[in-house]
Amino acid sequence: MARSLLTAAVSGVLFVLLTVAVLVHGREPFGIDTTLTNWAVEHRSSGLTQVMRAITDSGTGVVPILLMALAGALAARRSGGIAVGALAGVGALVVGQLLRYGLAQAINRPRPPSVDWVMHANGPSFPSGHTTTSALAGFTLCTVLLLTVRRGAARTAAVVLLLCWTVAVGVSRVYLGMHWATDVLGGWLFAGFLVFLVLPAVPTLAPKRLPLPV
């Protein structure tokens, strides 16, 4: 619990500092933002663009909902309330999305120039919605797996795959020109703060661990 709260505190402080920096900078992109976006635009290819579109589409909608439902079900399985746990996981995702939306509206940072967009987008840019949503689901399920499933190749593979997916969704937002890099970083930090702040309060995440089928 102490480690989780420390992680939440660090993520929260870093998010606040980044948010203050964005506001002090007039909500304009930083040098690293324009550099990475320009590089991505100049190095796009049709094949990679299709892959990135598929990855970014997976960062919202059905995939995060299913991952959060699975995380909630795993966390609640010892108490027998698997269905309730799954619903709670989805509910937590919705709450996180609403908090992110409220912050984005309050900060109101403009997106990159629309000429660089590969897909349609709307709403403010910071923190990135797709990034926050996928990170909420990815970080939560990773943590639940680590706390409730015995060590093994299957658990390790699942955690690595989830983390790679979470990072890939954020990268895809920059590649597709939908967000600045610091929007993505803000999404990861905000999601980390929420996940590691809430998880210690889940009483069913006890040391007893069950094997993960291979």
Solvent accessible surface area in square Angstrom, and as a share of the most:
residue,aa,sasa,rsa
1,M,153,0.68
2,A,82,0.63
3,R,202,0.74
4,S,23,0.15
5,L,79,0.39
6,L,115,0.57
7,T,51,0.29
8,A,2,0.02
9,A,54,0.42
10,V,77,0.44
11,S,13,0.09
12,G,12,0.11
13,V,88,0.50
14,L,82,0.41
15,F,16,0.07
16,V,86,0.49
17,L,107,0.53
18,L,24,0.12
19,T,18,0.11
20,V,74,0.42
21,A,39,0.31
22,V,0,0.00
23,L,74,0.37
24,V,123,0.70
25,H,85,0.38
26,G,42,0.41
27,R,90,0.33
28,E,94,0.42
29,P,31,0.20
30,F,46,0.19
31,G,54,0.52
32,I,96,0.49
33,D,0,0.00
34,T,49,0.29
35,T,81,0.47
36,L,72,0.36
37,T,3,0.02
38,N,78,0.40
39,W,146,0.51
40,A,6,0.04
41,V,50,0.29
42,E,133,0.60
43,H,96,0.43
44,R,66,0.24
45,S,59,0.38
46,S,96,0.62
47,G,47,0.45
48,L,77,0.38
49,T,17,0.10
50,Q,115,0.51
51,V,79,0.46
52,M,25,0.11
53,R,84,0.31
54,A,64,0.50
55,I,41,0.21
56,T,0,0.00
57,D,79,0.41
58,S,26,0.17
59,G,0,0.00
60,T,55,0.32
61,G,36,0.35
62,V,103,0.59
63,V,57,0.33
64,P,0,0.00
65,I,74,0.38
66,L,110,0.55
67,L,32,0.16
68,M,8,0.04
69,A,22,0.17
70,L,87,0.43
71,A,2,0.02
72,G,11,0.11
73,A,16,0.12
74,L,33,0.16
75,A,10,0.08
76,A,15,0.12
77,R,45,0.16
78,R,123,0.45
79,S,80,0.52
80,G,63,0.60
81,G,23,0.22
82,I,90,0.46
83,A,72,0.56
84,V,108,0.62
85,G,7,0.07
86,A,24,0.18
87,L,133,0.66
88,A,63,0.49
89,G,8,0.08
90,V,37,0.21
91,G,32,0.30
92,A,51,0.39
93,L,3,0.01
94,V,70,0.40
95,V,84,0.48
96,G,3,0.03
97,Q,59,0.26
98,L,116,0.58
99,L,87,0.43
100,R,39,0.14
101,Y,119,0.45
102,G,39,0.38
103,L,57,0.28
104,A,1,0.01
105,Q,78,0.35
106,A,78,0.61
107,I,8,0.04
108,N,89,0.46
109,R,1,0.00
110,P,77,0.49
111,R,46,0.17
112,P,3,0.02
113,P,72,0.46
114,S,76,0.49
115,V,131,0.75
116,D,24,0.13
117,W,66,0.23
118,V,40,0.23
119,M,41,0.18
120,H,154,0.69
121,A,11,0.09
122,N,112,0.57
123,G,44,0.42
124,P,18,0.12
125,S,0,0.00
126,F,0,0.00
127,P,0,0.00
128,S,0,0.00
129,G,17,0.16
130,H,44,0.19
131,T,0,0.00
132,T,1,0.01
133,T,7,0.04
134,S,0,0.00
135,A,0,0.00
136,L,9,0.04
137,A,0,0.00
138,G,0,0.00
139,F,42,0.17
140,T,16,0.09
141,L,5,0.03
142,C,7,0.04
143,T,21,0.12
144,V,3,0.01
145,L,9,0.04
146,L,76,0.38
147,L,65,0.33
148,T,3,0.02
149,V,4,0.02
150,R,139,0.51
151,R,203,0.74
152,G,38,0.37
153,A,88,0.68
154,A,24,0.18
155,R,25,0.09
156,T,79,0.46
157,A,61,0.47
158,A,28,0.22
159,V,17,0.10
160,V,79,0.45
161,L,128,0.64
162,L,18,0.09
163,L,75,0.37
164,C,78,0.47
165,W,41,0.14
166,T,2,0.01
167,V,76,0.43
168,A,28,0.22
169,V,0,0.00
170,G,0,0.00
171,V,70,0.40
172,S,0,0.00
173,R,9,0.03
174,V,18,0.11
175,Y,14,0.05
176,L,0,0.00
177,G,0,0.00
178,M,1,0.00
179,H,1,0.01
180,W,16,0.06
181,A,20,0.15
182,T,12,0.07
183,D,0,0.00
184,V,6,0.03
185,L,76,0.38
186,G,0,0.00
187,G,0,0.00
188,W,64,0.22
189,L,27,0.14
190,F,13,0.05
191,A,0,0.00
192,G,4,0.04
193,F,64,0.27
194,L,25,0.12
195,V,8,0.05
196,F,45,0.19
197,L,83,0.41
198,V,83,0.48
199,L,16,0.08
200,P,28,0.18
201,A,82,0.64
202,V,43,0.25
203,P,121,0.76
204,T,28,0.16
205,L,27,0.13
206,A,25,0.20
207,P,122,0.77
208,K,121,0.51
209,R,79,0.29
210,L,72,0.36
211,P,87,0.55
212,L,56,0.28
213,P,115,0.72
214,V,178,1.02
